[in-house]
Amino acid sequence: MSKPDEALDLVGRPIPESAKRDAVHIALAPVVAGEDLNPGDWVAFAAGGHTTVFRHGHRYVGIVDPYVVGPIPKGTRVYLFLTPGSITSLVHRWQHPAFPD
């Protein structure tokens, strides 16, 4: 568990004067825009799905890539930035041609 004053605990809230410069991991997942979206829109998956996102849903899972410049037309593949602290496991994986998978 992180300390209460660590950046990950403060993301999405007003921060205290004691907040310092930091870095956090944000989980990303490739998704498809199920409707025209804008960068930073809060989105949810279609019922029973895990690839297509919509602004109106039952359970928001994160935001559309806030760094995309301009509107995101329906059908566009973009990254979904999952809500910080919402993932239940984190594993870093890498590949290199000199090593077997």
N, C-alpha and C positions, 0 to 999 in steps of 0.2 A: 504494500500500500504506500502511496506517495505521501509526502508531507503536505499539510493543508496549504502551504504557501508556494508549492511548486506550480510551474506554469500550466501543466496539464489540468490541474484542479481549478485553475482560474480562467481557462479558455471559455468564452461564451458568457462571461460575467464581467461587471466592472471590477477593475483590479485595484488593490490597495497601493498606497505610496511605497510600500516596501517591495513591490514587485520588481524583479530584475530581468534583464535580458536573458533569454533562454532559448531552447529549441525543443520541439516535441515531435514524436512520430504521429502521423495521421494515416490511418489505414485507407487505402484507395481500392476501388473496384470498378472495372469497366462496365458501363451500362448503356442502354439505348433510351433516348428521350422518347417517351410515349406521347408527347404533345410538345408544342413549341415551349421552350423554357428559356430562362435567363440565367446567367452565371450567378451562383449563390442561392438559387431557389432551394427551399427545403422540399425534399421529395420522399415519396414512399413507393414501394414496389406494387405492381398490380397484384390483385388477390392471387395467392398461390405461386407467384413468380419470383424470380430473383435476377432478372436481366433488364426489365423495362420499368422506367420510373415515371411518376406523375406528381404534379404539385398537390393534388387532392388525394389523400389516402387515409388509411386507418392508423398507420404507425410510421411516422417519419424516421428514416434511417440515416439521413445525412443531407449534405448539400451538393448541388451540381458544381463542378469545378469553378471556383470563383475567379480563376485566372483566364478563363476563356474571354476573348474580346468580342463583344457583340452577342446578338441573339443566337440561340441554339435551336435550329429547326427540328421538328418531329423526325425521328429516324436517325438522328446523328448519334454516333458513339462518343461518349465522353467519360471522364472519370467522375465517380461518386466519392466525395470525401465523407467517410463514415463519421458519425458523431464521436468526438473524443471520449475515451473511457467506455465505449460501448462494446468493443471487441472482447472476447473471452479468452483468446490465446493469440500470441504473436510469435511467429517463427520467421527468421530471416533466411532466405534461400538464395543461392546463387549458382550459376552454371559457368563452366569454363571448358573449352575444347580439350584441355589436357587431363580433365578429370571425368570419370563416368558419372552419370546422373545418380 
